[in-house]
Amino acid sequence: MNQHIPLAERMRPMQIDDLAGQEHLTGKGSILRKAIEQKSIPSMILWGPPGVGKTTIANIIAQTVQLPYFQLSAISSGVKDIREVIEKAADLKNVILFIDEIHRFNKSQQDALLGAVERGTITLIGATTENPSFEVNSALLSRCQVYVLKALTETDLVNLLQQALSKDEQLKEYSIELEDTAALINISGGDARKLLNLLELVVVSSITEHNRSVTITDKLVMEVAQAKIALYDKSGEQHYDIISAFIKSMRGSDPNAAVYWLARMIEGGEDVLFIARRMLIFASEDIGNANANALLLANATFDAVHKIGYPEARIILSQCATYLASSAKSNASYMAINTALQLVKQHGDLSVPLHIRNAPTNLMKQMDYGKGYQYAHDYEGNFVAQEFLPKEISGAKLFNPGNNARENELRKFLKEKWKEKYGY
């Protein structure tokens, strides 16, 4: 079997009627179908999950309107590549430029497209798995139509499998019985491209020179998948397993393991903002006041990778991950808010003590709102012992600093101020 052209590519639809799902976009009388049939294609953003037909729609459009077609990936392309296409477009008058994962382009890369899109020398087709209103800058977005693609149904996916078995010339060389489909569909996570390539992998792995038949069962699919491929599905179990391994490696203060799992996510095409967002949460949940700089660095990382994108963002993510893993740890703030929330559920809405209530009106002042409040800055050391909790839970200790250099300083400060009240 020829492995140079994967099954998913061999089965890629060439006409709009052959596209799986997306009837709301490509069905008779739909807006996108009319635009394709009239060969009047606007610049557009195709937004939807992986493997539902975004690239296929771009290919169908290019073949239908018969314009020069260029394709870039935002993961590996930069401003230089965009400018080269724009120069060619100026000579050719009009071209279609398909950019896969356009949400990974930073602002300067997206801005480089603006003029050519506005002049009409480039008809842009961008594909994204992320909400374009957040990930595509407003100037470029305003010049594009946004079409939302839906996840393929189980029926769509089963039909794809059956079509591949009945139509693909290479698969027809074998005797293949499709007994089960659940494992194929679950492992591929609704991604048609992964589904078809997994089907081919199972077939190729199961046939021999002397045995040209195979019965595809869920058990067989799982055996082949576990033995042959390192799956990374951004919406499936592997996604959650690897982010879990990443977080636990940082929590366990192992920067080597942390950066390995980070590399697995990067290679799998994980969204940089998802990774940065999880590190931002980790910095507060697992490090907290043991090293307050961790939260600042994680926040700066989130901002930086949002501006930069792949491939350079990998360096920033690595810097942050190794720093967080190598930092002192404390979950004291995390435990404090969880304990406080339990206390709120247990006691309900307790009254705010009168002396610390806000008193913006005379009536409130007459009702003793704010009466007896002692302004801390009027006292030595900017502190005066007074009650800030409702009387029903007075003395409740919710924040217990961790045993590390910085939080031991906090514990010492609190003990000096509150003496024995909270047991610091």
Phi, psi and omega per residue, in radians:
M1 nan 2.373 -3.110
N2 -1.315 1.989 -3.088
Q3 -1.595 -0.061 -3.072
H4 -1.249 -0.515 3.090
I5 -2.003 1.854 -3.121
P6 -1.063 2.714 -3.124
L7 -0.964 -0.726 -3.113
A8 -1.039 -0.635 3.130
E9 -1.308 -0.658 3.107
R10 -1.141 -0.537 -3.089
M11 -1.655 0.075 -3.101
R12 -1.084 2.192 -3.117
P13 -1.055 2.476 3.122
M14 -1.801 -0.277 3.141
Q15 -2.219 2.675 -3.040
I16 -1.117 -0.530 -3.120
D17 -1.210 -0.321 -3.105
D18 -1.603 -0.043 -3.104
L19 -1.238 2.350 3.120
A20 -1.347 2.296 3.119
G21 1.142 -2.834 3.059
Q22 1.074 0.529 3.131
E23 -1.037 -0.493 -3.133
H24 -1.163 -0.378 3.127
L25 -1.782 -0.602 -2.977
T26 -1.999 -0.032 3.130
G27 -1.221 2.935 -3.127
K28 -0.979 2.252 3.086
G29 1.456 -0.031 -3.139
S30 -1.267 2.740 -3.050
I31 -1.083 -0.811 -3.098
L32 -1.176 -0.692 3.129
R33 -1.084 -0.750 3.113
K34 -1.056 -0.750 -3.139
A35 -1.082 -0.711 3.137
I36 -1.174 -0.801 -3.112
E37 -1.132 -0.598 3.132
Q38 -1.491 -0.043 -3.118
K39 0.942 0.647 3.088
S40 -2.104 1.470 -2.957
I41 -1.706 2.127 3.041
P42 -1.422 2.801 2.916
S43 -1.101 2.465 -2.999
M44 -2.584 2.766 2.979
I45 -2.034 2.163 3.074
L46 -1.738 2.002 -3.036
W47 -1.976 2.146 3.107
G48 3.135 3.032 -3.116
P49 -1.125 2.916 3.107
P50 -1.109 2.520 2.982
G51 1.217 0.549 3.133
V52 -1.952 0.027 3.016
G53 2.108 0.207 -3.086
K54 -1.132 -0.854 3.123
T55 -1.140 -0.677 3.135
T56 -1.084 -0.752 3.112
I57 -1.069 -0.733 3.115
A58 -1.060 -0.752 3.124
N59 -1.122 -0.733 3.134
I60 -1.101 -0.745 3.119
I61 -1.061 -0.810 -3.104
A62 -1.064 -0.729 -3.141
Q63 -1.217 -0.601 -3.097
T64 -1.258 -0.804 -3.080
V65 -1.482 -0.218 3.067
Q66 0.965 0.862 3.031
L67 -1.878 2.709 3.030
P68 -0.968 2.421 -2.989
Y69 -2.161 2.212 3.086
F70 -2.140 2.520 -3.129
Q71 -2.284 2.276 3.085
L72 -2.215 2.659 2.997
S73 -1.920 2.266 -3.113
A74 -1.154 -0.295 3.130
I75 -1.241 -0.679 -3.000
S76 -1.996 -0.042 -3.072
S77 -1.890 2.706 3.127
G78 -2.313 -2.952 -3.105
V79 -1.033 -0.652 3.140
K80 -1.023 -0.767 -3.139
D81 -1.139 -0.686 3.129
I82 -1.106 -0.766 -3.100
R83 -1.141 -0.603 3.100
E84 -1.103 -0.725 3.103
V85 -1.157 -0.718 3.141
I86 -1.076 -0.703 3.111
E87 -1.102 -0.735 3.102
K88 -1.162 -0.654 -3.138
A89 -1.120 -0.623 3.133
A90 -1.092 -0.637 3.115
D91 -1.328 -0.600 -3.064
L92 -1.582 -0.067 3.137
K93 1.353 -0.765 3.123
N94 -2.759 2.352 3.082
V95 -2.419 2.828 2.996
I96 -1.763 2.226 3.075
L97 -2.015 1.999 3.093
F98 -1.721 2.180 3.120
I99 -2.063 1.943 3.122
D100 -1.383 2.435 -3.139
E101 0.983 0.871 -3.074
I102 -1.059 -0.396 3.125
H103 -1.120 -0.297 3.133
R104 -1.458 -0.175 3.037
F105 -1.243 2.381 3.056
N106 -1.403 3.125 -3.029
K107 -1.053 -0.749 -3.100
S108 -1.169 -0.605 3.102
Q109 -1.194 -0.727 3.099
Q110 -1.165 -0.684 3.140
D111 -1.093 -0.537 -3.126
A112 -1.109 -0.361 -3.132
L113 -1.490 -0.374 -2.923
L114 -0.938 -0.949 -3.039
G115 -1.036 -0.797 -3.110
A116 -1.164 -0.653 3.090
V117 -1.161 -0.738 -3.126
E118 -1.119 -0.694 3.139
R119 -1.329 -0.311 -3.135
G120 1.505 0.114 3.093
T121 -1.282 -0.424 3.042
I122 -2.123 2.253 2.922
T123 -1.694 1.916 -3.049
L124 -1.517 2.291 2.941
I125 -2.134 1.888 3.131
G126 -1.792 2.448 3.076
A127 -1.994 2.375 -3.129
T128 -2.591 2.535 3.015
T129 -1.673 -0.073 -3.084
E130 -1.912 2.721 3.139
N131 -1.027 1.982 -3.056
P132 -1.120 -0.408 3.137
S133 -1.167 -0.363 3.083
F134 -1.705 -0.597 -2.925
E135 -1.833 -0.213 3.096
V136 -1.981 2.285 -3.044
N137 -1.155 2.633 -2.943
S138 -1.059 -0.616 -3.123
A139 -1.101 -0.771 3.130
L140 -1.270 -0.703 -3.118
L141 -1.078 -0.637 -3.115
S142 -1.171 -0.304 -3.140
R143 -1.700 0.100 -3.071
C144 -2.214 2.571 2.916
Q145 -1.449 2.467 3.094
V146 -1.882 2.138 3.086
Y147 -1.995 2.237 -3.088
V148 -1.710 2.120 3.088
L149 -1.659 2.480 -3.090
K150 -1.676 2.724 3.051
A151 -1.092 2.506 3.116
L152 -1.254 2.462 3.120
T153 -1.397 2.926 3.093
E154 -1.062 -0.645 3.106
T155 -1.094 -0.759 3.094
D156 -1.004 -0.778 -3.062
L157 -1.217 -0.715 3.087
V158 -1.109 -0.700 3.101
N159 -1.072 -0.687 3.099
L160 -1.069 -0.751 3.116
L161 -1.073 -0.789 -3.111
Q162 -1.175 -0.663 3.093
Q163 -1.116 -0.711 3.139
A164 -1.083 -0.737 -3.124
L165 -1.199 -0.561 -3.082
S166 -1.575 -0.401 -3.005
K167 -1.970 -0.493 -3.060
D168 -1.290 2.183 -3.047
E169 -1.102 -0.627 -3.112
Q170 -1.270 -0.722 3.120
L171 -1.193 -0.520 -3.117
K172 -1.203 -0.173 3.071
E173 -1.266 -0.233 -3.076
Y174 -2.055 2.827 3.043
S175 -1.667 1.849 -3.031
I176 -2.107 2.170 3.063
E177 -1.933 2.177 -3.138
L178 -1.656 1.606 -3.080
E179 -1.453 -0.768 3.136
D180 -2.167 2.632 3.096
T181 -2.212 -0.206 -3.004
A182 -1.039 -0.808 -3.092
A183 -1.161 -0.728 3.090
L184 -0.995 -0.797 -3.085
I185 -1.243 -0.733 -3.101
N186 -1.176 -0.765 -3.106
I187 -1.171 -0.648 -3.118
S188 -1.375 -0.217 3.035
G189 1.094 0.531 3.119
G190 1.438 0.071 3.137
D191 -1.563 1.974 -3.065
A192 -1.073 -0.664 -3.131
R193 -1.114 -0.830 3.106
K194 -1.112 -0.670 -3.105
L195 -1.048 -0.880 -3.085
L196 -1.206 -0.692 3.131
N197 -1.207 -0.561 3.049
L198 -1.184 -0.714 3.078
L199 -0.983 -0.831 -3.132
E200 -1.108 -0.704 3.135
L201 -1.082 -0.733 3.124
V202 -1.103 -0.742 -3.141
V203 -1.127 -0.890 -3.098
V204 -1.056 -0.645 -3.097
S205 -1.305 -0.306 -2.995
S206 -1.793 -0.435 -3.105
I207 -1.483 2.720 3.056
T208 -2.317 3.072 3.137
E209 -1.071 -0.548 -3.079
H210 -1.757 -0.199 -3.133
N211 -2.213 1.850 -3.048
R212 -1.768 0.312 3.136
S213 -2.174 2.673 3.119
V214 -2.656 2.434 3.017
T215 -1.886 2.066 -3.059
I216 -1.528 2.004 3.086
T217 -2.080 2.875 3.100
D218 -1.051 -0.688 -3.136
K219 -1.082 -0.777 3.135
L220 -1.104 -0.760 -3.135
V221 -1.056 -0.772 -3.132
M222 -1.132 -0.704 3.127
E223 -1.092 -0.796 -3.128
V224 -1.156 -0.779 -3.092
A225 -1.066 -0.779 -3.111
Q226 -1.207 -0.542 -3.088
A227 -1.495 -0.514 -2.917
K228 -1.896 -0.479 -2.990
I229 -2.326 2.493 3.004
A230 -1.655 1.668 -3.025
L231 -1.359 2.479 2.948
Y232 -2.408 1.783 -3.116
D233 -1.889 2.027 -3.022
K234 -1.113 -0.286 -3.137
S235 -1.997 0.042 -3.035
G236 -1.926 -2.875 -3.017
E237 -1.106 -0.685 -3.114
Q238 -1.063 -0.669 3.092
H239 -0.956 -0.844 -3.083
Y240 -1.302 -0.594 3.112
D241 -1.130 -0.747 -3.054
I242 -1.307 -0.680 3.092
I243 -1.156 -0.581 3.083
S244 -1.128 -0.762 3.116
A245 -1.113 -0.668 3.123
F246 -1.094 -0.868 -3.127
I247 -1.115 -0.770 -3.091
K248 -1.198 -0.528 3.074
S249 -1.186 -0.720 3.080
M250 -1.162 -0.745 3.129
R251 -1.080 -0.606 3.135
G252 -1.465 0.142 3.083
S253 1.041 0.695 3.085
D254 -2.031 1.610 -3.115
P255 -1.147 -0.434 3.140
N256 -1.191 -0.844 3.102
A257 -1.161 -0.691 -3.116
A258 -1.039 -0.782 -3.088
V259 -1.280 -0.470 3.044
Y260 -1.135 -0.870 -3.137
W261 -1.168 -0.535 3.032
L262 -1.079 -0.779 3.121
A263 -1.084 -0.667 3.102
R264 -1.067 -0.715 3.123
M265 -1.189 -0.723 3.135
I266 -1.092 -0.811 3.126
E267 -1.101 -0.553 3.131
G268 -1.400 -0.031 3.103
G269 1.426 0.375 -3.140
E270 -1.077 2.555 3.123
D271 -1.123 2.217 -3.126
V272 -1.025 -0.633 -3.106
L273 -1.217 -0.564 3.070
F274 -1.099 -0.803 -3.141
I275 -1.100 -0.819 -3.119
A276 -1.123 -0.652 3.136
R277 -1.110 -0.711 3.134
R278 -1.190 -0.607 3.087
M279 -1.214 -0.584 3.106
L280 -1.129 -0.757 3.077
I281 -1.120 -0.780 -3.126
F282 -1.025 -0.716 -3.091
A283 -1.012 -0.605 3.123
S284 -1.532 -0.745 -3.050
E285 -1.220 -0.704 -2.982
D286 -1.920 -0.211 3.118
I287 -2.052 -0.868 3.038
G288 0.917 -2.309 -3.061
N289 -1.420 0.001 3.006
A290 -1.153 -0.460 3.088
N291 -2.785 1.552 -3.056
A292 -1.090 -0.389 3.115
N293 -1.143 -0.381 -3.122
A294 -1.060 -0.758 3.135
L295 -1.140 -0.676 3.126
L296 -1.120 -0.767 -3.139
L297 -1.165 -0.732 3.141
A298 -1.111 -0.682 3.109
N299 -1.172 -0.723 3.088
A300 -1.115 -0.627 3.097
T301 -1.102 -0.799 3.126
F302 -1.007 -0.815 3.127
D303 -1.108 -0.730 -3.060
A304 -1.172 -0.807 -3.098
V305 -1.235 -0.425 3.057
H306 -1.146 -0.629 3.140
K307 -1.403 -0.597 -2.964
I308 -1.605 -0.917 -3.065
G309 1.288 3.070 3.093
Y310 -1.218 2.694 0.016
P311 -1.526 -0.283 -3.033
E312 -1.134 -0.471 -3.103
A313 -1.048 -0.385 -3.131
R314 -1.042 -0.583 -3.105
I315 -1.217 -0.761 -3.138
I316 -1.136 -0.748 3.112
L317 -1.083 -0.715 -3.141
S318 -1.142 -0.730 3.113
Q319 -1.024 -0.812 -3.095
C320 -1.188 -0.780 -3.082
A321 -1.100 -0.746 -3.130
T322 -1.212 -0.593 3.089
Y323 -1.157 -0.826 -3.117
L324 -1.093 -0.719 -3.140
A325 -1.137 -0.571 -3.064
S326 -1.570 0.027 -3.083
S327 -1.549 2.714 2.960
A328 -1.028 2.616 -3.029
K329 -2.046 2.570 3.010
S330 -2.804 2.335 3.040
N331 -1.903 0.405 -3.048
A332 -1.065 -0.740 -3.129
S333 -1.160 -0.707 3.106
Y334 -1.066 -0.820 3.133
M335 -1.161 -0.627 -3.111
A336 -1.089 -0.820 -3.100
I337 -1.229 -0.609 3.101
N338 -1.138 -0.716 3.100
T339 -1.145 -0.711 3.124
A340 -1.111 -0.707 3.125
L341 -1.128 -0.666 3.075
Q342 -1.106 -0.683 3.119
L343 -1.125 -0.698 3.105
V344 -1.104 -0.766 3.127
K345 -1.137 -0.623 -3.086
Q346 -1.256 -0.697 -3.014
H347 -1.863 -0.149 3.129
G348 1.285 -2.747 -3.079
D349 -1.511 1.519 3.107
L350 -1.272 2.578 -3.098
S351 -1.197 2.469 3.043
V352 -1.281 2.232 3.108
P353 -0.933 2.440 -3.051
L354 -0.979 -0.692 -3.006
H355 -1.208 -0.293 3.097
I356 -1.971 0.294 3.031
R357 -1.410 2.713 3.071
N358 -1.329 2.457 -3.099
A359 -2.301 1.233 -3.082
P360 -1.384 -0.269 -3.106
T361 -2.083 2.793 3.105
N362 -1.082 -0.668 3.141
L363 -1.040 -0.767 3.131
M364 -1.122 -0.673 3.104
K365 -1.130 -0.686 3.109
Q366 -1.117 -0.460 3.129
M367 -1.553 0.220 3.080
D368 1.257 0.297 3.011
Y369 -1.087 2.218 3.107
G370 1.441 -0.113 -3.086
K371 -1.195 2.256 3.103
G372 1.553 -0.021 3.103
Y373 -1.175 2.354 -3.136
Q374 -1.877 2.069 -3.081
Y375 -1.331 1.972 -2.979
A376 -0.953 -0.600 -3.065
H377 -1.287 -0.152 3.081
D378 -1.475 -0.043 -3.032
Y379 -2.058 2.786 -3.117
E380 -1.067 2.345 -3.133
G381 1.268 0.221 3.139
N382 0.965 0.670 -3.117
F383 -2.605 2.464 2.976
V384 -2.522 2.330 -3.106
A385 -1.242 2.009 3.062
Q386 -2.562 2.935 -3.061
E387 -1.597 2.265 3.100
F388 -2.015 -0.174 3.127
L389 -1.735 2.724 2.991
P390 -1.010 2.585 -3.032
K391 -1.046 -0.509 -3.105
E392 -1.135 -0.432 -3.114
I393 -2.171 0.426 3.128
S394 -0.981 2.336 3.117
G395 1.504 0.009 3.139
A396 -1.135 2.192 -3.131
K397 -1.685 1.893 -3.106
L398 -1.791 -0.599 3.141
F399 -1.810 2.073 3.124
N400 -2.099 1.731 -3.066
P401 -0.958 2.532 3.113
G402 -1.273 2.947 -3.125
N403 -1.619 1.385 3.088
N404 -2.589 2.894 -2.975
A405 -0.922 -0.880 -3.041
R406 -1.257 -0.700 -3.123
E407 -1.350 -0.414 3.006
N408 -1.142 -0.560 3.037
E409 -1.146 -0.710 3.101
L410 -1.111 -0.742 -3.139
R411 -1.075 -0.750 3.134
K412 -1.079 -0.768 3.125
F413 -1.052 -0.842 -3.087
L414 -1.144 -0.666 3.130
K415 -1.160 -0.696 3.109
E416 -1.070 -0.676 -3.072
K417 -1.410 -0.819 -2.984
W418 -1.716 -0.007 3.121
K419 0.961 -2.083 -3.060
E420 -1.714 -0.002 -2.998
K421 -0.986 -0.876 -3.068
Y422 -1.791 0.002 3.091
G423 1.302 0.520 3.093
Y424 -1.355 nan nan
